[in-house]
Amino acid sequence: MGNRGMEDLIPLVNRLQDALSSVGQSCSLHLPQIAVVGGQSAGKSSVLENFVGRDFLPRGSGIVTRRPLILQLLSANTEYGEFLHCKGKKFADFDEIRQEIEAETCRLIGSNKGISAVPINLRIYSPHVLNLTLVDLPGITKVPVGDQPPDIEYQIRDMIMQFICRENCLILAVTPANTDLANSDALKLAKDVDPQGQRTIGVITKLDLMDRGTDAREILENRLLPLRRGYVGVVNRSQKDIDGKKDIKVALLAEKKFFLSHPAYKHMDERMGTPYLQRILNQQLTNHIRDTLPAFQSSLQSELLALNKEAELYRQYSPDDPVRRTKTLLQLVQHLAVDFEKLIEGLGDEVNIVNLSAGARINQIFHERFPYELSKIESDDRRIRREINYAIRNIHGVRTGLFTPDMAFEAIVKKQISKLKGPCVKFIDMVCQELKTTVHQCINKLSSFPKLRDETERIVTTEIQEQESKCRDQVLLLIDIQLAYINTKHEDFIGFTNTQQAHNQSHKKVVAGMAGNQVIRKGWLTISNISIMKGGSKEYWFTLTAESLSWFKDDEEKEKKYMLPLDNLKLRDVEKGFMSSKFAFAIFNTELRNVYKDYKCLELTCNSQEELDSWKASLLRAGVYPENITVDVQGNGALEILSDPQMERQVETIRNLVDSYMNIMYKTIKDLMPKTIMHLMVNSVKEFISSELLAQLYTLGECSALMDESPEQQQHREEVLCKHTALKEALAIIGEISTSTCTTPLPPPVDSSWIQPSGPAPPKNSVSAKPMNRRHAPSVPRVPTHTRLSASPSTNGLQQLAGHPNQASVPRRQPPAVPNVK
């Protein structure tokens, strides 16, 4: 191709892109766009073609470019073109590309002179280009012709503004040498969006068509009507040359000869012509790349640093080496034992801040879930009195007893102790499930070796189940031991001599040993059963003490909303609603009194099961027990009325004795159960993983097969090593770019006040004209969805160029009213 100035940058940038694309990375250098702006027949398309080095644009007189052409140059091994509206069709002949541009233009807006802001998107793949975007725009016109609308001038200006207002767009302001440069519309538009002239380059065309005796020497020397980046003169092919298929290379030689032979330009021929314009643009690309490289290099270095450790491990691992396999197996089992112990003991490397897990959840089961399960079996007063009544009567038989029978006490106590088996077995199951979850969490780290992971999980799960069975037998044995002998000589047992004392008074304080104002728990809860007419559900800050439940407007506890005494309160489970994500429970009064205002119960909700269990356990400590629904033998739910005063005294005596003895049992079980489970299950499983697991794996006799990698792991290992190598190569290439290129400083500012603004001039009698409020240009219409191609992930897609312009703040003039056309 004709542009030889890219040869220094192309190999380096292409190597960088190839190195990164091989591992799925994109080279985000975001090279700038180059937009060619100018009047009709100013030579814009010729400048663009000279830059690309190919004939592919429609040519002729008048307005030839009637739709924006977004040309995306993409580096590839072969050279061909592809349109966004022609899915999958490749154009190897550039004459066919020109014909397709003309056909697509006519298809949308006809063959007359109409224009459209809907762009034509063309990609050209070539081994001789950088990833770059060029934009050919319709020429600025003043007078509508053909079927052009009356406001054609403003439509074209707005269309141009959509592209040149972007900060990464270089503006080539093309002006013919045989027109008045001071009135150049291209320079006026460029100054609107680039007042400092940092990205505007003046291009003077048609120098060979100037009148005899005239030249553009002072302009090209940037002495007359100066620009910050100056001007470049070019000589394009004439229409006759184009019709005669004059080659671009021949035309470039003719251009060079023109500047060398012309008396006004031969002293600056090195700064004139298309090759020099190409070098300027290439230098801008180099500047942009060098400005972008530090951040890009830092990003790659961060990725490389994150991969270093993993890549080093994979580099040392040899899948076929038996010694390496055995060493890796030993290390993995050791890490598994360490990870399991850390999770149980709460010393894990990563702290879970979302929910409880492993050791913390087992602790919650020990001290919140299990006490709550025990509280569910504590007898309801009416039911226990009825059972005692029947027991005493059945023991006396036909006789009338004078003394309270101790057999009734023993029968009731044994029945209550037997009920402990259910919560204890459930307690073991909960801890067992948590151990399995913890083991599964640790074993997931062995997913690189599927056979090892499956066998390890099977062996450890079997061990947990065996220990669970042993623990269950031991716990049931402990309960049977308690049933074997009722020790009425226990130091905490009140005995028959103290039964008349008020054993039930302040029961919760005696058990818990708490002062009445001691705070048990604080936290947010939502009262959910308040009607919408009375304010609806609302969240409050609750404070639970040994005597009351209070709630406040916020956690500063300045404005108390209500205080509810805990006397005669009980707890009831509430089913979770179908559409609700909250967890609920209810508090009610056993004497059927209103709990809060005119509500018989108070439904409270929290955000998680852990919070719900914790609140239930805290209420249990405060003496608020779960509801027990009891029905008598006849099933009518009514308690038989005791009319015999002697029987009432005997029942009360046995009742107090049962409460005293069961309190001893509850304390004993609450103390022994966590110890038993820790010894027989948790510690045993820890010891098994650290001491026995490796031996169990060796007994399988398939140690070599256990260390076979999964296909996914093999692929991941290869990807990590390839990516690590690619990142190192990319950083080396960036170093080459940094050392083999240099940045050209921006020229100093010049006085460009000679360029008049594109809006109307202020009145002459105005002392200081205020800046006008100008509107933004409207958005470029998008290409219909059904005509789009998918964009390459390594480059800015054509869709982005057409549909998502960078809306920079652009000062614009208000266009004059459109004249009425009869």
Secondary structure, DSSP 8 states (H G I E B T S, - for coil): ----TTTTHHHHHHHHHHHHHTTT--------EEEEEEBTTSSHHHHHHHHHTS--S---SS----S-EEEEEEE-SS-EEEETTSTT--B--HHHHHHHHHHHHHHHH-SSS---SS-EEEEEEETT--SEEEEE---B-SS--TT--TTHHHHHHHHHHHHHTSTTEEEEEEEETTS-GGG-HHHHHHHHH-TT-SSEEEEEE-GGGS-TT---HHHHTT-SS--SS-EEE-----HHHHHTT--HHHHHHHHHHHHHH-TTTGGGGGG-SHHHHHHHHHHHHHHHHHHHHHHHHHHHHHHHHHHHHHHHHHHH--TT-HHHHHHHHHHHHHHHHHHHHHHHHT--SS---SS--HHHHHHHIIIIIHHHHHHHHS--HHHHHHHHHHHHHHHHTTS--SS--HHHHHHHHHHHHHTTHHHHHHHHHHHHHHHHHHHHHHHGGGTTSHHHHHHHHHHHHHHHHHHHHHHHHHHHHHHHHHHH---TT-TT---GGGTTS-TTTTHHHHHHT--TT-EEEEEEEEE--S-GGGT--EEEEEEEESSEEEEESSTT--SEEEEEE-TTEEEEE----TT---EEEEEEETT---SBTTBSEEEEEESSHHHHHHHHHHHHHTT-EE------TTSS--------HHHHHHHHHHHHHHHHHHHHHHHHHHHHHHHHHIIIIIHHHHHIIIIIHHHHHHHTS-HHHHT---HHHHHHHHHHHHHHHHHHHHHHHHHHHHHH------------TTS--SS----TT-SS----------------GGG-----TTS--HHHHHH-------------------
